[in-house]
């Protein structure tokens, strides 16, 4: 699994000497989430945050939620120790995120709890990341019964796409983030607050990663 070590892992300084915050991201998907992140970063331009996919070369067996969190927890400990040794200003300490879905995975609740205990942030979707993609086009109502294919089938380009896992720029309408966020908040609010995340279908809080992880507020 990819690792970034040494002073550069804490974020390179730009020409003015100001250091950029580094955010390490572990994604469940090998293609979908990384391509989405790339497109958003290209549209948003410089944000003062450097986003690094921490598990780009990881095999599928290491992409289950609990495995992602275990790896993220280890990296979080390493990066925190390095930041302290370098006496880095806390505002620039590296952050670690995981992006994963409920889908049919085991130990999801345990993964969420372990991440919280370790200070690792999680962007979670139920049943899958395609709910967030769909919200860029329309509101989401009803339930998917935990079946990701049902969410993917509602994407307006589902029938014409060669590979739905691949995210293309034209599939994310320019200026659609604000509406997607509002729709997500309304969708999430339909669930009672006492219902655990793992039981909320549909649900997504990917917008928290967009804003708090990537430092992006519009695209």
N, C-alpha and C positions, 0 to 999 in steps of 0.2 A: 504494500500500500504506500502511496506517495507520502513523503514527509518533507517538510521544509525546516531546515535547522539553521542555527547560527544567527547572527545579527540581522541578516536579511529577512529571516522569518518574522521579525518584529515590524517589518515594513520599511522600505527604502525611503530616504528623505528626498524631496524634490529639489529643484534648483534653488529655492529660497531657503532650504534647510529644514523646512517643515515636514515632519514625518506623516505618512499616511497610515491610517488604521488598516490592519489586515483582518479579513474575515475568512476563516476556513470553513468550507461547506462540504458535508458528506451527503450525497444524494442517493436515494434508492434507485432511481433510474440511471442507466448509463448514458442515455441520449436525451430524453425529454426535458428534465430539469436543467441539465447543463446548457442545452441550446436555448431554453427560455431565458436563463440567466445572462447568456451572452447577448441575446437580442436586446434585452432590457438595458444592459450596461452600455451597449453601442448607442442606443437611442438617447439615454440619459446623459451621456458624456461624463466628464470628470465629476466625481462626487466626494473626493477625499477619502474614498474607501477602495482598497484593493481586495477583490474577491478571488479566492483560490479554491478550485475544486480539489478537495483533499483526497478523494478516493477514485480519481479518474481511471486508474488502471485496475481497480478491484474487481475480482470475479463475482458472479452472481451469488455465490454462496456467502459472500461477505456483505451483501446488500440488504439483508433482512433488518427490520427496525432495531432489534436488540443488538445485532452485530455492529450496525452503524453507531449506535450510542456507545457501545463499549470502546470502539476505536476513537470516537470523538472525545470520550472521557480521558483516554490516555493522552491524546494530543492536547487537550485542555490543560492537563497537569503540566506537560512539558512546556507549553507556551507561557503559562503563568509563571513558572519557575524562571524561565529565560527573561521574561519582562522584569521580574523583581531583581534578578542579578544585574540587569542592564540599567536599573533605576529609571526605567521608562515611565513617563508620565502616565497615570492610570487611564486617562482618556484615550490613550493610544495602545492600550493593551490589546493583543489579538483576541478576537471572539471566535467561538466555534458554534456552528449551526448544523442541524440535521434536517433534511427534507424527506419525509416518508409518509406513506398512506396506511389507512386501516386495511383495505383490501381483505385478503383472507389470511393475513399473517398471524402468527402466534406471538405471545408475550409483548403485545403492543402496549398494554397498560404498564407493564413492568419497565419497558423502554422509556416511556414518558416520565415515569417516576425517577428512574435512574438519571435521566438527563437533567431533570429539575434539581436533583441533589448535587449533581456535578457542576451546575452552572452552565450547562450546554443548552442552547436554545433549540427549539423544535418548531418547524412549520409543518403542520399536520393537516391532512385532507382525508375525508371519508366520502365515498369509498376510495377515491384516488385523485391525483393531481388534475385529471381532466375536468373535474368540477370547477377548478379555478380557471382553466382555459375557457370553459363554457360561459362563465360569468362575464367574460369580455364581450360576449355577443348578446346575452339575454339573461333574464332572471331565471332562477332555478326553484321549482316547487316540487312537492311530492317527495318520494323516497326512491332510491335506486336499489334498495334491498341488499346493499353491500356488494353489488355487482358492478365492477368498473366498466365493463363493456356497455352497460346501459347508459352510463354517463358519456362515454366516448361516442356512442351512436347518435347523441343529440347535437354533437358539434356540427355546425352548418356545412363544413367541408368534409364530413366523415365519408361520404360516398365517393368523393373524387380524389381523396388523398391516397397516394401510393403507400405511404407508411405513416399511420397516425401517431406513432411515437416520435416522429421527427417534427419539431416545431419550426415553422417557416414564418418569416417576418410578416407576410401578408395575412397570416392567420391571427395576428394580434393587431386589430385596427388602431392606427395612430390616435392618441388621445383617449383610449378606452380604459385606462387604469382607474380613473376616478369613478366611473360607472361600475366597473368590476368590483371595486372596494365597497361601494354603497350596497350593491346587490349581495355581496358576501355577508356584510354585517346584518342586513335584513334577513337573509336566509338563516344565519347562525342564531339570530334572536328568536326564531320560531321554536327553538328547543328550550325546554325548561332549564334554568341554570343549574339545577341539582343533577341533571343528566350528565354523566361523564363524557368526555370528548369521544372516547372509543365507541360510544353508542349513538352519537349524533350523526344521522344520515339524512340529508347531505350536510357537509361541514367543510370549511377550509379557513385557515388563518395565514395563508401564504403572504397576504398583504403585509403582515407584521415583519416577515423576512425582507420584503421589498423595501420597506421604509426603515426599519431598525437594523437590518443586516446590510443591505446594499446602499442605504442612504438615498434612496430614490423616492420621490413623491409624485412623479408624473411621467408618463411616456405615451 
